[in-house]
Amino acid sequence: MQSLESESTRRAVTLTDAAIAKVHELVRAEDDPSLLLRIGVRPGGCSGSSYELYFDTQVSPGDIVENFREGVRVVIDPESLEHVRGSTLDYGSDPMYTGFAIDNPNVAGACGCSSSTD
């Protein structure tokens, strides 16, 4: 997994080159450069919490916005930030799965679905 951001860069989350490219492609397909990728953690899923990834145009007070190359912007609400800080968002494909995956060093346990954490 190759990451654009250096180890010395202090970010809440890191996006790999593949994730940046895919988010950029999806934003271009929507033809709306104001879109931000929102990363959230909500109750639910098979391990207690689940990740949410969706496009948003709103930034609420307290949200963290991070800018990446290609105009990609990520927004994280304060409640989710404590759960995803230090995570890496990747995009890839193999015979079993194509899509985004979050590698979160803060998670004690997770389900094999890659969208649920405990």
C-alpha angles and dihedrals in degrees: 000000000000117000126204094207119077122234090250093059110097108218132154089230135007125222121206120227089256092053092048091049093049095046089048090050092050093048090050090050089055090049091220115116091185091073118115125193107241117207115196142166118216135177113267140058128103094293100043102268134043135201122242123204118181141136119262136175097199129085114196126205109280095023117133116227120196124190123215132180121286088041092285112157127189124199125196127184117229095250093053093042093071089056100043103036108128094019126135122220114209135176122210148135137227133158092280104040142017120188147054122332129188119216103201118184090193095065117104093192138001140182122248090249091080091223100078129070138173 
